[in-house]
Amino acid sequence: MRVELIVNRRSRLGARLGPAVRAALLGAGIEIVDARADAIVCAGGDGTLLASVEASLARGVPLGVVPLGTFNELARTLGIPLDIEGAVAVIAKGATRAVDVGRVNGTHYLNEASIGISSRIARMQTPELKQRFGIIGVIATVFSTMRHARPMRVDVRYDGKRERLHTIQLTVANSHRFGGFLNVADAAIDDGQLDLYSVDIHGLRELLSVGRAMLSGKPHDIAGLRTLRSTRFELTTRRPHRITADGEPAGRTPAVFEILPKALRVFAPAGLG
């Protein structure tokens, strides 16, 4: 197999473990090339995967994942081992799984795209901060952002319907895993659907209720949380709000979120999903 290797050398693990990834691929009999590759292998976190997804879709070749990020949502979703040797062994076996790809205003994503709190958190989590402080830096930015959260009004059109939401956080998820620790029981990365979660918390009771619902994997409509499911959402806001897709900038509202069913092949353990 001939692969193009993409490594996020700006991350702590990418800079340190990039040579080990290359050595593991070569040791598995996989040739690393710059052109005419049979597949693309991305060594990095979920944000780094975005450029690799674009390239895989454009060339029509499968994507291999060697997880070197903070959360590694896609790897966990597909059962890809979190160690270099295990992830490379999955690629070497050659089995692939077709997964859905989300798209917002032309930008592709795999896990989730958001406006609100998580978008502000993503902007604060610079490569320099994550490289220096890792997960501690992530937690610090979360608490700092929560202190200044303000609701926004969002008009949502989907399936011939219209909803008006007041929200501090709106997420359109493609996968059942996102946010670093959330795992929704009745969603999947290959179900051909997008799931919208809108959070508007007015007190501690609602905060605890929403937290329990999300952590249990059963985020039904409860006080402080609104959920919608569709293949396409059109969002407008009174003023433009920044969008992040898998932690990376993805323009501003207004926005169109849509699903590309099973558009991407990813090397994954056989028999899962």
Backbone as CSV, one residue per row, in Angstrom:
resi,resn,N_x,N_y,N_z,CA_x,CA_y,CA_z,C_x,C_y,C_z
1,MET,0.841,-1.198,0.000,0.000,0.000,0.000,0.879,1.252,0.000
2,ARG,0.505,2.240,-0.778,1.214,3.509,-0.847,0.338,4.590,-0.199
3,VAL,0.874,5.296,0.799,0.076,6.289,1.508,0.798,7.630,1.558
4,GLU,-0.010,8.676,1.601,0.519,10.009,1.912,0.321,10.240,3.402
5,LEU,1.378,10.616,4.112,1.324,10.802,5.559,1.224,12.284,5.896
6,ILE,0.196,12.630,6.684,0.010,13.993,7.171,0.153,13.979,8.689
7,VAL,1.095,14.769,9.214,1.359,14.822,10.653,1.201,16.259,11.134
8,ASN,0.497,16.449,12.243,0.370,17.771,12.850,1.602,18.031,13.714
9,ARG,2.594,18.658,13.139,3.847,18.891,13.865,3.767,20.083,14.809
10,ARG,2.622,20.797,14.796,2.442,21.903,15.733,1.943,21.417,17.091
11,SER,1.467,20.178,17.155,0.994,19.623,18.423,2.154,18.993,19.173
12,ARG,1.988,18.864,20.487,3.043,18.246,21.303,3.339,16.833,20.843
13,LEU,2.296,16.022,20.697,2.502,14.627,20.325,2.934,14.482,18.875
14,GLY,2.407,15.349,18.007,2.788,15.268,16.603,4.264,15.519,16.404
15,ALA,4.772,16.547,17.062,6.187,16.872,16.935,7.065,15.761,17.514
16,ARG,6.604,15.181,18.611,7.432,14.178,19.283,7.304,12.792,18.677
17,LEU,6.089,12.440,18.205,5.844,11.063,17.772,5.746,10.892,16.258
18,GLY,5.846,11.996,15.514,5.798,11.892,14.059,6.779,10.872,13.493
19,PRO,8.044,10.895,13.906,8.998,9.897,13.402,8.599,8.464,13.749
20,ALA,7.991,8.267,14.917,7.567,6.925,15.309,6.424,6.428,14.426
21,VAL,5.533,7.329,14.035,4.442,6.958,13.130,5.013,6.528,11.783
22,ARG,5.937,7.315,11.271,6.571,6.978,9.992,7.260,5.615,10.078
23,ALA,7.985,5.381,11.169,8.700,4.115,11.328,7.725,2.941,11.419
24,ALA,6.589,3.143,12.117,5.607,2.072,12.261,4.974,1.721,10.917
25,LEU,4.688,2.725,10.109,4.108,2.478,8.781,5.088,1.701,7.907
26,LEU,6.327,2.137,7.883,7.337,1.444,7.076,7.545,0.024,7.581
27,GLY,7.520,-0.136,8.897,7.692,-1.467,9.482,6.556,-2.409,9.151
28,ALA,5.380,-1.847,8.863,4.207,-2.655,8.503,4.146,-2.918,7.010
29,GLY,5.178,-2.494,6.289,5.210,-2.725,4.843,4.427,-1.706,4.046
30,ILE,4.138,-0.560,4.647,3.383,0.497,3.981,4.363,1.542,3.448
31,GLU,4.282,1.850,2.175,5.184,2.811,1.540,4.625,4.221,1.700
32,ILE,5.478,5.171,2.055,5.070,6.564,2.219,5.510,7.346,0.982
33,VAL,4.547,7.993,0.314,4.824,8.689,-0.944,4.224,10.088,-0.892
34,ASP,4.604,10.918,-1.860,4.076,12.277,-1.959,3.003,12.408,-3.036
35,ALA,2.907,11.411,-3.910,1.929,11.472,-5.004,1.467,10.071,-5.357
36,ARG,0.313,10.002,-6.025,-0.254,8.725,-6.466,-0.427,7.737,-5.297
37,ALA,-0.902,8.257,-4.168,-1.105,7.417,-2.988,-2.414,6.644,-3.090
38,ASP,-2.424,5.439,-2.502,-3.638,4.629,-2.431,-4.543,5.075,-1.291
39,ALA,-3.963,5.800,-0.323,-4.714,6.237,0.850,-3.985,7.416,1.483
40,ILE,-4.678,8.099,2.373,-4.082,9.174,3.166,-4.091,8.732,4.620
41,VAL,-2.969,8.935,5.306,-2.885,8.621,6.727,-2.658,9.923,7.483
42,CYS,-3.524,10.190,8.450,-3.429,11.409,9.253,-3.002,11.039,10.670
43,ALA,-1.903,11.622,11.130,-1.440,11.440,12.505,-1.656,12.755,13.241
44,GLY,-2.672,12.788,14.091,-2.997,14.018,14.804,-4.342,13.880,15.499
45,GLY,-4.917,15.027,15.874,-6.208,15.023,16.546,-7.360,15.251,15.576
46,ASP,-8.548,15.455,16.125,-9.744,15.593,15.294,-9.687,16.833,14.405
47,GLY,-9.101,17.926,14.904,-8.981,19.112,14.074,-8.062,18.887,12.889
48,THR,-6.958,18.185,13.106,-6.006,17.895,12.032,-6.648,17.040,10.943
49,LEU,-7.620,16.243,11.318,-8.265,15.360,10.349,-9.011,16.115,9.254
50,LEU,-9.412,17.355,9.522,-10.244,18.064,8.560,-9.571,18.202,7.198
51,ALA,-8.304,18.607,7.179,-7.598,18.740,5.904,-7.469,17.388,5.223
52,SER,-7.264,16.341,6.012,-7.135,14.999,5.450,-8.463,14.518,4.878
53,VAL,-9.561,14.867,5.538,-10.888,14.496,5.023,-11.124,15.151,3.675
54,GLU,-10.811,16.444,3.577,-10.980,17.152,2.305,-10.204,16.449,1.200
55,ALA,-8.946,16.075,1.484,-8.112,15.428,0.479,-8.649,14.045,0.119
56,SER,-9.099,13.284,1.107,-9.631,11.946,0.849,-10.883,12.006,-0.015
57,LEU,-11.763,12.958,0.279,-12.986,13.095,-0.507,-12.666,13.517,-1.937
58,ALA,-11.735,14.454,-2.074,-11.402,14.965,-3.398,-10.771,13.880,-4.277
59,ARG,-9.951,13.022,-3.670,-9.227,12.002,-4.439,-9.954,10.668,-4.493
60,GLY,-10.957,10.496,-3.636,-11.677,9.233,-3.611,-10.865,8.089,-3.045
61,VAL,-9.991,8.390,-2.060,-9.171,7.351,-1.435,-9.523,7.262,0.051
62,PRO,-9.289,6.101,0.684,-9.628,5.949,2.105,-8.676,6.725,3.007
63,LEU,-9.128,6.932,4.239,-8.376,7.688,5.237,-7.949,6.773,6.373
64,GLY,-6.674,6.831,6.712,-6.169,6.120,7.883,-5.945,7.096,9.020
65,VAL,-6.224,6.678,10.251,-6.138,7.563,11.419,-5.162,6.984,12.436
66,VAL,-4.145,7.786,12.770,-3.259,7.476,13.900,-3.511,8.561,14.938
67,PRO,-4.264,8.271,16.003,-4.731,9.317,16.924,-3.616,9.868,17.813
68,LEU,-3.361,11.179,17.669,-2.361,11.854,18.498,-2.938,13.123,19.117
69,GLY,-4.262,13.200,19.248,-4.902,14.405,19.752,-5.280,14.308,21.214
70,THR,-6.069,15.302,21.649,-6.519,15.357,23.048,-7.679,14.413,23.296
71,PHE,-8.696,14.440,22.420,-9.886,13.625,22.620,-9.976,12.434,21.663
72,ASN,-9.499,12.592,20.430,-9.500,11.490,19.453,-10.892,10.874,19.281
73,GLU,-11.877,11.738,19.036,-13.265,11.290,18.964,-13.482,10.268,17.850
74,LEU,-12.957,10.539,16.649,-13.203,9.622,15.536,-12.602,8.258,15.811
75,ALA,-11.398,8.225,16.343,-10.762,6.946,16.642,-11.590,6.154,17.652
76,ARG,-12.067,6.813,18.678,-12.883,6.129,19.689,-14.210,5.663,19.096
77,THR,-14.789,6.480,18.219,-16.052,6.117,17.583,-15.914,4.837,16.768
78,LEU,-14.812,4.712,16.031,-14.625,3.583,15.114,-13.844,2.424,15.730
79,GLY,-13.469,2.546,17.000,-12.736,1.456,17.649,-11.294,1.342,17.200
80,ILE,-10.727,2.426,16.697,-9.323,2.429,16.279,-8.442,2.515,17.527
81,PRO,-7.444,1.644,17.676,-6.572,1.703,18.857,-5.922,3.070,19.010
82,LEU,-5.698,3.483,20.254,-5.136,4.797,20.524,-3.612,4.791,20.548
83,ASP,-2.984,3.629,20.406,-1.529,3.560,20.328,-1.100,3.480,18.869
84,ILE,0.110,3.924,18.584,0.599,4.013,17.211,0.618,2.646,16.536
85,GLU,1.187,1.651,17.188,1.312,0.325,16.578,-0.055,-0.277,16.275
86,GLY,-0.997,-0.118,17.214,-2.335,-0.670,17.001,-3.059,0.015,15.869
87,ALA,-2.948,1.355,15.794,-3.613,2.101,14.724,-3.013,1.756,13.362
88,VAL,-1.695,1.620,13.298,-1.040,1.266,12.038,-1.417,-0.153,11.615
89,ALA,-1.565,-1.059,12.581,-1.964,-2.434,12.254,-3.345,-2.464,11.597
90,VAL,-4.249,-1.597,12.045,-5.578,-1.503,11.434,-5.459,-1.051,9.986
91,ILE,-4.619,-0.059,9.734,-4.419,0.428,8.365,-3.823,-0.673,7.493
92,ALA,-2.852,-1.388,8.017,-2.173,-2.433,7.240,-3.129,-3.556,6.839
93,LYS,-4.132,-3.837,7.682,-5.086,-4.901,7.354,-5.999,-4.506,6.194
94,GLY,-6.217,-3.216,5.996,-6.918,-2.745,4.804,-8.429,-2.703,4.864
95,ALA,-9.046,-3.107,5.985,-10.505,-3.066,6.092,-10.978,-1.622,6.296
96,THR,-12.019,-1.204,5.570,-12.526,0.155,5.700,-13.999,0.158,6.088
97,ARG,-14.434,1.277,6.626,-15.837,1.486,6.983,-16.296,2.807,6.381
98,ALA,-17.445,2.823,5.757,-17.995,4.045,5.174,-18.729,4.839,6.249
99,VAL,-18.379,6.113,6.409,-19.003,6.956,7.419,-19.573,8.207,6.775
100,ASP,-20.545,8.815,7.462,-21.132,10.064,7.002,-20.150,11.212,7.222
101,VAL,-20.323,12.253,6.441,-19.550,13.485,6.611,-20.528,14.642,6.712
102,GLY,-20.355,15.474,7.735,-21.155,16.684,7.844,-20.514,17.803,7.036
103,ARG,-21.328,18.779,6.651,-20.798,19.929,5.925,-21.545,21.184,6.354
104,VAL,-20.796,22.223,6.697,-21.403,23.494,7.062,-20.759,24.584,6.215
105,ASN,-21.586,25.263,5.423,-21.102,26.333,4.549,-19.881,25.910,3.738
106,GLY,-19.888,24.653,3.281,-18.808,24.163,2.438,-17.657,23.515,3.172
107,THR,-17.604,23.610,4.509,-16.541,22.998,5.296,-16.998,21.641,5.821
108,HIS,-16.211,20.611,5.577,-16.570,19.269,6.026,-16.170,19.049,7.482
109,TYR,-16.911,18.174,8.160,-16.534,17.773,9.522,-17.049,16.366,9.781
110,LEU,-16.481,15.729,10.818,-16.834,14.351,11.138,-17.625,14.221,12.433
111,ASN,-17.292,15.003,13.450,-17.912,14.835,14.759,-19.038,15.840,15.010
112,GLU,-18.700,17.125,15.080,-19.724,18.127,15.360,-19.270,19.506,14.906
113,ALA,-20.257,20.368,14.664,-20.012,21.782,14.396,-20.910,22.589,15.324
114,SER,-20.407,23.749,15.773,-21.113,24.465,16.833,-21.028,25.966,16.673
115,ILE,-21.977,26.652,17.322,-21.881,28.078,17.596,-22.181,28.248,19.081
116,GLY,-21.651,29.323,19.664,-21.889,29.547,21.080,-20.657,29.272,21.919
117,ILE,-20.869,28.662,23.076,-19.800,28.470,24.047,-18.640,27.673,23.476
118,SER,-18.926,26.536,22.854,-17.832,25.670,22.392,-17.023,26.340,21.297
119,SER,-17.671,27.177,20.478,-16.941,27.915,19.449,-15.961,28.893,20.083
120,ARG,-16.392,29.566,21.150,-15.490,30.493,21.842,-14.363,29.733,22.531
121,ILE,-14.685,28.582,23.097,-13.648,27.764,23.736,-12.599,27.346,22.712
122,ALA,-13.049,26.911,21.539,-12.120,26.470,20.492,-11.192,27.597,20.071
123,ARG,-11.723,28.839,19.996,-10.868,29.958,19.596,-9.810,30.242,20.650
124,MET,-10.133,30.017,21.914,-9.177,30.274,22.990,-8.106,29.193,23.083
125,GLN,-8.420,28.006,22.585,-7.475,26.894,22.689,-6.491,26.927,21.519
126,THR,-5.562,27.840,21.589,-4.558,27.981,20.547,-3.612,26.780,20.558
127,PRO,-2.956,26.496,19.417,-1.971,25.409,19.401,-0.899,25.588,20.476
128,GLU,-0.509,26.851,20.732,0.520,27.112,21.737,0.034,26.738,23.133
129,LEU,-1.241,27.086,23.435,-1.794,26.754,24.753,-1.892,25.245,24.940
130,LYS,-2.422,24.534,23.917,-2.568,23.083,24.042,-1.217,22.391,24.093
131,GLN,-0.238,22.936,23.361,1.083,22.322,23.379,1.735,22.467,24.750
132,ARG,1.504,23.610,25.397,2.152,23.858,26.683,1.427,23.210,27.849
133,PHE,0.067,23.273,27.838,-0.682,22.843,29.014,-1.531,21.588,28.796
134,GLY,-1.754,21.170,27.540,-2.534,19.967,27.280,-3.955,20.088,27.796
135,ILE,-4.476,19.005,28.402,-5.866,18.955,28.850,-6.162,19.986,29.935
136,ILE,-5.161,20.368,30.738,-5.362,21.379,31.771,-5.723,22.716,31.130
137,GLY,-5.084,23.042,30.023,-5.410,24.271,29.310,-6.816,24.241,28.755
138,VAL,-7.258,23.079,28.269,-8.620,22.927,27.756,-9.635,23.201,28.865
139,ILE,-9.432,22.592,30.024,-10.361,22.763,31.150,-10.413,24.218,31.593
140,ALA,-9.262,24.880,31.638,-9.210,26.283,32.079,-10.001,27.180,31.147
141,THR,-9.911,26.960,29.844,-10.657,27.799,28.902,-12.154,27.544,28.996
142,VAL,-12.557,26.321,29.308,-13.979,26.007,29.475,-14.573,26.835,30.611
143,PHE,-13.921,26.846,31.774,-14.442,27.595,32.919,-14.425,29.094,32.647
144,SER,-13.397,29.576,31.987,-13.313,30.999,31.678,-14.444,31.425,30.744
145,THR,-14.751,30.599,29.747,-15.803,30.926,28.788,-17.188,30.852,29.417
146,MET,-17.443,29.856,30.250,-18.751,29.687,30.873,-19.153,30.918,31.685
147,ARG,-18.195,31.589,32.278,-18.491,32.748,33.117,-19.120,33.880,32.318
148,HIS,-18.838,33.931,31.008,-19.302,35.049,30.195,-20.342,34.628,29.149
149,ALA,-20.977,33.480,29.357,-21.943,32.968,28.375,-23.194,33.857,28.333
150,ARG,-23.627,34.204,27.130,-24.839,34.989,26.925,-25.692,34.296,25.873
151,PRO,-27.039,34.250,26.058,-27.903,33.573,25.080,-27.977,34.339,23.769
152,MET,-28.220,33.606,22.687,-28.415,34.200,21.371,-29.692,33.617,20.770
153,ARG,-30.294,34.364,19.853,-31.505,33.899,19.194,-31.122,33.292,17.847
154,VAL,-31.589,32.069,17.616,-31.266,31.353,16.386,-32.563,30.864,15.749
155,ASP,-32.771,31.198,14.481,-33.899,30.670,13.714,-33.420,29.452,12.936
156,VAL,-34.130,28.340,13.092,-33.739,27.080,12.457,-34.840,26.631,11.507
157,ARG,-34.475,26.349,10.268,-35.406,25.779,9.284,-34.934,24.377,8.932
158,TYR,-35.892,23.439,8.932,-35.569,22.048,8.615,-36.859,21.314,8.272
159,ASP,-36.806,20.436,7.297,-37.947,19.591,6.931,-39.245,20.378,6.778
160,GLY,-39.178,21.577,6.222,-40.370,22.400,6.032,-40.880,23.061,7.299
161,LYS,-40.125,22.972,8.394,-40.535,23.559,9.673,-39.598,24.715,10.035
162,ARG,-40.027,25.488,11.040,-39.200,26.581,11.548,-39.272,26.602,13.064
163,GLU,-38.106,26.710,13.698,-38.021,26.812,15.154,-37.222,28.063,15.505
164,ARG,-37.627,28.740,16.568,-36.831,29.857,17.087,-36.273,29.435,18.444
165,LEU,-34.951,29.420,18.549,-34.277,28.951,19.749,-33.533,30.093,20.422
166,HIS,-33.568,30.120,21.753,-32.707,30.991,22.539,-31.693,30.082,23.209
167,THR,-30.429,30.267,22.880,-29.439,29.267,23.250,-28.098,29.887,23.602
168,ILE,-27.372,29.236,24.496,-25.979,29.622,24.754,-25.022,28.676,24.034
169,GLN,-25.558,27.547,23.570,-24.738,26.562,22.863,-25.615,25.780,21.902
170,LEU,-25.234,25.791,20.613,-25.954,25.015,19.618,-24.949,24.140,18.876
171,THR,-25.188,22.843,18.908,-24.295,21.871,18.279,-25.062,21.061,17.255
172,VAL,-24.482,20.880,16.079,-25.042,19.991,15.061,-24.052,18.840,14.895
173,ALA,-24.433,17.678,15.425,-23.518,16.549,15.494,-23.754,15.562,14.352
174,ASN,-22.661,15.030,13.829,-22.712,13.984,12.814,-22.523,12.617,13.448
175,SER,-21.857,12.580,14.591,-21.519,11.324,15.262,-22.228,11.226,16.604
176,HIS,-22.226,10.039,17.181,-22.779,9.882,18.527,-21.772,10.284,19.602
177,ARG,-20.488,10.445,19.219,-19.454,10.877,20.159,-18.994,12.283,19.787
178,PHE,-18.984,13.183,20.788,-18.471,14.533,20.550,-18.306,15.220,21.891
179,GLY,-17.605,16.342,21.869,-17.428,17.121,23.093,-16.439,16.537,24.070
180,GLY,-15.745,15.490,23.705,-14.738,14.916,24.580,-15.230,13.825,25.501
181,PHE,-16.548,13.841,25.832,-17.041,12.833,26.766,-18.503,12.453,26.517
182,LEU,-19.161,13.042,25.524,-20.570,12.764,25.269,-20.720,11.599,24.302
183,ASN,-21.675,10.722,24.595,-21.906,9.527,23.787,-23.408,9.272,23.739
184,VAL,-24.042,9.658,22.636,-25.496,9.592,22.517,-25.922,8.220,22.014
185,ALA,-26.838,7.603,22.720,-27.171,6.201,22.464,-27.849,5.965,21.124
186,ASP,-28.729,6.862,20.673,-29.532,6.583,19.473,-29.045,7.335,18.236
187,ALA,-27.769,7.709,18.196,-27.177,8.354,17.023,-25.975,7.539,16.569
188,ALA,-25.529,7.783,15.335,-24.381,7.049,14.801,-23.744,7.863,13.686
189,ILE,-22.476,7.575,13.409,-21.734,8.299,12.390,-22.066,7.811,10.986
190,ASP,-22.931,6.811,10.877,-23.322,6.313,9.560,-24.836,6.128,9.444
191,ASP,-25.598,6.932,10.212,-27.066,6.804,10.165,-27.726,7.753,9.172
192,GLY,-26.933,8.561,8.459,-27.493,9.465,7.465,-28.257,10.642,8.036
193,GLN,-28.031,10.963,9.329,-28.769,12.035,9.988,-27.825,12.969,10.738
194,LEU,-28.260,14.218,10.888,-27.599,15.173,11.768,-28.476,15.383,12.995
195,ASP,-27.852,15.563,14.154,-28.580,15.809,15.397,-28.215,17.181,15.939
196,LEU,-29.237,18.026,16.128,-29.039,19.374,16.650,-29.377,19.394,18.135
197,TYR,-28.479,19.958,18.932,-28.677,20.098,20.372,-28.551,21.576,20.726
198,SER,-29.605,22.126,21.323,-29.608,23.530,21.709,-29.757,23.633,23.225
199,VAL,-28.820,24.330,23.866,-28.789,24.426,25.329,-29.095,25.862,25.751
200,ASP,-30.082,26.032,26.627,-30.406,27.338,27.199,-30.694,27.125,28.684
201,ILE,-29.678,27.321,29.493,-29.752,27.012,30.925,-29.969,28.300,31.713
202,HIS,-30.968,28.280,32.617,-31.292,29.466,33.406,-30.998,29.288,34.897
203,GLY,-30.512,28.139,35.281,-30.226,27.939,36.693,-29.521,26.622,36.930
204,LEU,-29.138,26.401,38.185,-28.393,25.206,38.539,-29.191,23.935,38.283
205,ARG,-30.522,23.990,38.540,-31.342,22.798,38.346,-31.331,22.356,36.886
206,GLU,-31.505,23.329,35.963,-31.476,22.986,34.540,-30.088,22.524,34.109
207,LEU,-29.060,23.151,34.656,-27.695,22.736,34.335,-27.465,21.277,34.708
208,LEU,-27.888,20.887,35.900,-27.718,19.501,36.341,-28.567,18.553,35.502
209,SER,-29.787,18.986,35.145,-30.680,18.144,34.360,-30.098,17.881,32.970
210,VAL,-29.620,18.944,32.319,-29.018,18.788,30.993,-27.758,17.949,31.080
211,GLY,-26.950,18.193,32.096,-25.726,17.413,32.261,-26.001,15.932,32.419
212,ARG,-27.001,15.593,33.223,-27.349,14.179,33.418,-27.843,13.560,32.112
213,ALA,-28.679,14.296,31.369,-29.232,13.768,30.120,-28.142,13.501,29.102
214,MET,-27.199,14.432,28.962,-26.127,14.254,27.994,-25.178,13.137,28.409
215,LEU,-24.838,13.087,29.673,-23.913,12.052,30.144,-24.540,10.661,30.078
216,SER,-25.863,10.584,30.206,-26.533,9.286,30.136,-26.669,8.790,28.709
217,GLY,-26.407,9.692,27.737,-26.556,9.317,26.337,-27.995,9.372,25.851
218,LYS,-28.892,9.996,26.633,-30.301,10.082,26.266,-30.786,11.536,26.363
219,PRO,-30.295,12.396,25.452,-30.631,13.824,25.514,-31.977,14.146,24.895
220,HIS,-33.052,13.704,25.529,-34.383,14.022,25.032,-34.739,15.454,25.420
221,ASP,-35.803,15.983,24.844,-36.209,17.345,25.160,-36.566,17.450,26.643
222,ILE,-35.749,18.185,27.365,-35.979,18.439,28.775,-35.765,19.928,29.008
223,ALA,-36.066,20.395,30.191,-35.868,21.807,30.498,-34.406,22.180,30.262
224,GLY,-34.196,23.181,29.430,-32.839,23.636,29.147,-32.199,22.996,27.934
225,LEU,-32.853,21.982,27.317,-32.256,21.295,26.178,-33.310,21.018,25.115
226,ARG,-33.009,21.391,23.878,-33.889,21.118,22.734,-33.115,20.278,21.737
227,THR,-33.739,19.236,21.212,-33.071,18.364,20.255,-33.904,18.242,18.977
228,LEU,-33.221,18.250,17.842,-33.861,18.095,16.537,-33.020,17.145,15.696
229,ARG,-33.656,16.447,14.767,-32.935,15.519,13.881,-33.400,15.738,12.450
230,SER,-32.433,15.857,11.526,-32.756,16.060,10.120,-31.500,15.788,9.293
231,THR,-31.634,15.882,7.970,-30.484,15.761,7.078,-29.935,17.131,6.697
232,ARG,-30.692,18.202,7.069,-30.282,19.557,6.672,-30.895,20.574,7.625
233,PHE,-30.081,21.496,8.115,-30.549,22.593,8.942,-30.058,23.911,8.350
234,GLU,-30.957,24.898,8.286,-30.582,26.253,7.874,-30.713,27.157,9.099
235,LEU,-29.601,27.791,9.493,-29.565,28.611,10.699,-29.316,30.073,10.352
236,THR,-30.108,30.961,10.951,-29.866,32.394,10.842,-29.862,32.988,12.242
237,THR,-29.081,34.041,12.439,-28.973,34.721,13.724,-29.078,36.221,13.497
238,ARG,-29.421,36.948,14.568,-29.593,38.404,14.444,-28.291,39.058,14.003
239,ARG,-27.169,38.610,14.535,-25.853,39.079,14.082,-24.981,37.858,13.821
240,PRO,-23.933,37.992,13.025,-23.107,36.825,12.689,-22.427,36.236,13.928
241,HIS,-22.442,34.906,14.007,-21.728,34.199,15.072,-20.730,33.231,14.433
242,ARG,-19.566,33.125,15.053,-18.532,32.230,14.542,-18.947,30.772,14.687
243,ILE,-18.552,29.966,13.722,-18.826,28.531,13.714,-17.501,27.789,13.810
244,THR,-17.473,26.727,14.587,-16.322,25.830,14.581,-16.792,24.438,14.155
245,ALA,-15.941,23.767,13.392,-16.222,22.405,12.944,-15.079,21.519,13.422
246,ASP,-15.393,20.574,14.303,-14.365,19.738,14.937,-13.235,20.596,15.501
247,GLY,-13.623,21.729,16.124,-12.669,22.585,16.795,-11.952,23.588,15.926
248,GLU,-12.206,23.569,14.611,-11.526,24.477,13.696,-12.507,25.516,13.145
249,PRO,-12.034,26.732,12.792,-12.925,27.781,12.266,-13.647,27.319,11.003
250,ALA,-14.946,27.643,10.911,-15.755,27.243,9.753,-16.709,28.367,9.348
251,GLY,-16.222,29.613,9.376,-17.036,30.732,8.931,-17.983,31.241,10.005
252,ARG,-19.015,31.930,9.576,-19.994,32.549,10.474,-21.419,32.269,9.993
253,THR,-22.374,32.489,10.886,-23.773,32.400,10.499,-24.112,33.596,9.613
254,PRO,-25.114,33.447,8.701,-26.016,32.303,8.533,-25.268,31.079,8.022
255,ALA,-25.870,29.908,8.264,-25.180,28.666,7.927,-26.166,27.604,7.468
256,VAL,-25.684,26.750,6.590,-26.426,25.569,6.160,-25.626,24.336,6.570
257,PHE,-26.239,23.477,7.370,-25.633,22.222,7.796,-26.300,21.090,7.015
258,GLU,-25.497,20.235,6.413,-26.062,19.125,5.650,-25.206,17.880,5.814
259,ILE,-25.790,16.729,5.447,-25.126,15.441,5.612,-24.748,14.862,4.257
260,LEU,-23.576,14.258,4.190,-23.136,13.500,3.020,-23.077,12.036,3.447
261,PRO,-24.125,11.264,3.179,-24.209,9.899,3.729,-23.101,8.984,3.206
262,LYS,-22.395,8.366,4.140,-21.362,7.366,3.839,-20.428,7.807,2.718
263,ALA,-19.992,9.077,2.798,-19.169,9.663,1.741,-17.683,9.357,1.899
264,LEU,-17.269,8.926,3.097,-15.840,8.750,3.375,-15.559,7.334,3.855
265,ARG,-14.505,6.737,3.299,-14.056,5.429,3.788,-12.877,5.626,4.736
266,VAL,-12.973,4.997,5.898,-11.939,5.106,6.922,-11.470,3.705,7.292
267,PHE,-10.146,3.505,7.390,-9.635,2.230,7.874,-10.089,2.021,9.316
268,ALA,-10.731,0.897,9.569,-11.279,0.633,10.902,-11.270,-0.863,11.158
269,PRO,-11.267,-1.269,12.431,-11.300,-2.699,12.736,-12.508,-3.380,12.114
270,ALA,-12.316,-4.529,11.525,-13.410,-5.272,10.910,-14.393,-5.742,11.964
271,GLY,-15.676,-5.752,11.603,-16.693,-6.304,12.486,-17.285,-5.323,13.459
272,LEU,-16.808,-4.051,13.445,-17.360,-3.041,14.350,-18.324,-2.159,13.579
273,GLY,-19.377,-1.697,14.279,-20.318,-0.754,13.661,-21.352,-1.441,12.797
